[in-house]
Amino acid sequence: MSVFSNRYSDAKQEAGDYTEAVLGLVGDRDPMAILEKTPAEVARLLAGVSAADLARPEAPGRWALLQVIRHLADSEIVWAYRIRRILAEDRPQIHGYDQDLWADRLHYERAVLSETLDEIRAVRAGNLRLVRSLGAAERRRVGIHSERGEESVEHLIRMYAGHDVLHLNQLERIRRAWG
């Protein structure tokens, strides 16, 4: 299994490796620049893809493009909630979630691409507006993640930028897998 698999059942044991790997995807790049560009990059990667190809998984037991996009939309909502809780509350508990269970029970395979892309754009715009408005002290505020421990708003900015890179790479890999 890849360190990027992020299996919920192993999340606590693999949290350090996962965090390091995701942050490594950002490297020296500006995480805000990554976050700003992701919605357009996602749209670019999916331009001209047929409905059949959107629904075709990379391999048995793996996600299809449409499921990855729906995951990005739900992750954006989760990030919105997490940073708002951290800013509004003192050291709130931040719960992890089982992304595969969400994909299954929230029927990611039924997502409508145009609606999902609109949702990503809108929620991301709101998140970026909020993050840009924060001062240094606000960016240092922390929540306590159930799997990874203490995480600041600044750390989450970098984590979500790395998460974007991870899934942009996944989208490109899925398209390449089709030949």
N, C-alpha and C positions, 0 to 999 in steps of 0.2 A: 504494500500500500504506500502511496505517496504521502509525504508529510502534509500535502495540501488536501488530502481526503477529508480531513476535519470530521471524522466520524464522532457522533454524539456519544456513543458508548465508551469511547476512549479519550474524550476531550480533556479531562483533567490530567491524564497521564501524558498526553501529547501536547499540552498547552504551550509549553516553552518552545518546543521545536516548531510548532505551527506559527507562533508569534514571530519568532526569529526569521522563519522562511518568508512570511508575508511582508514583514518590514524590509527584508532583503530585496524584495521585488521593487521597492521604492528607491532604494539606494540613495544616491546623492540628489535625486530629482526633487523638485518642489512638490510636496503632496497636494497642495492646493491647485496647482496647475493640472495635475493628474485628475483630481476630482472635477475640475471645471470642464475638462475635455472628454471625459468618459461618455456622457450621453451622446455626443456627436460621433464618437468612435464606434459605439454600439450600433447606432443607426447606419453608419458607413459599412460596417461588417455585415449587416443584414440586408442591405440594399439589393434588390433583385432576387432574393432567395425565395423559392417557391414555398407554398404552404406545406407540401409534402416533405421538402428538405428541412423546414423549420421543425417538423415533428419527428424527424429521423434521429434516433439516438446515435451517439458516437460509436457505441458498442453495446452489446447486451448488458443490461444492468447499469448503464451510464445515462446521463442526461442528454436530451436533445437541445438544440439551440433555444427553442421556445422556453424550455424549463430553466435554462441558465438565465435568460432574460427575466423571467418571472422571479427567480431567486434574487436577482439584482434589485428588482423593484421592492420586494419584501425586505431585503437587507437595508435598503435605504430608509424604509419606514422604521425598522428596528434602530438604526443609527439615529434617526430623528428623535425617537423616544428616549434613547439612552443619553444623548447629550443634553436634552432638555431636563431629564431627571437629575443629572449631575449638576447642572447649573442651578436648578431650583431647590434641590435638597442637599443636605449634608451627608456625604459619603453613602449614597443609596446603594442598595443591592442591585446588581445588574445580572440578570439571568441569561444563561446560554440557552440555545434552542436547538432542536434536532432538525437540521435543514432538510434531511431526506423525508422525515415525517411531514414536515410542512409541504414539501413538493408533492407528496402523495395525497395527503388529506385536504390540501387546498387546491388540488387539481391543477397543478402547473401546466399540465399537458393541454388544458382547455383554454389557456390564456389567449387573449386577442392581442396580437403583436402591436398594432397601432395604439391601442389603449394602454398597454404596458409601457411602451416607449414614452407616451405622454405622461404617465404617472412617474416614471423615473425622472424625466426632465423637471416636472413640477416640484416633486419632493426634494430633489437635489438642489434646485434653485433656492428653495426655502432654507435648506440646511446650510448652503453656502452663504446666504444672506446673514444667517444667525452667526455662523463661525467668523465671518469677516468683521462682525460688530463687536467681537469679544476683546477684552483687554488681556494682558499677560496673566494677571491673577485668575481671571475666569478660565483661561486655558489650562491652568494648573489644577483646577478643581478635579476631584476624583470620585469615581464610583468603585464599588467592589464587585468585580465580575466573579460569578459563581465557579468558573473554571480557571481563570487566569489571574485572579486577585486584583490588586489596585490598578486602575487604569484612569489616566487623566484625559481631559478633552483633547489636549494636544496629542497624546498617544493614539486616541481613537481617530483623529484626523489622519495620522500616518497609517494606522491599521486599515481604515476604509479605502485609502488610496492604494495600498498594497492589495487589498481585496479586489479592487477594480482591475488592477494589472493582472492578477491571477485569472479573473474571469474573461478579460479581453483575450488573454493568451489561450484560454480554453475555447473561446468562440473561434479563434483562428485555427486551433488544432482540429476542432470538429469539422470545420469546412475543408481543411486539408485531408482529413481522413476519408472524405468522399472521393478523393482523386481529382 
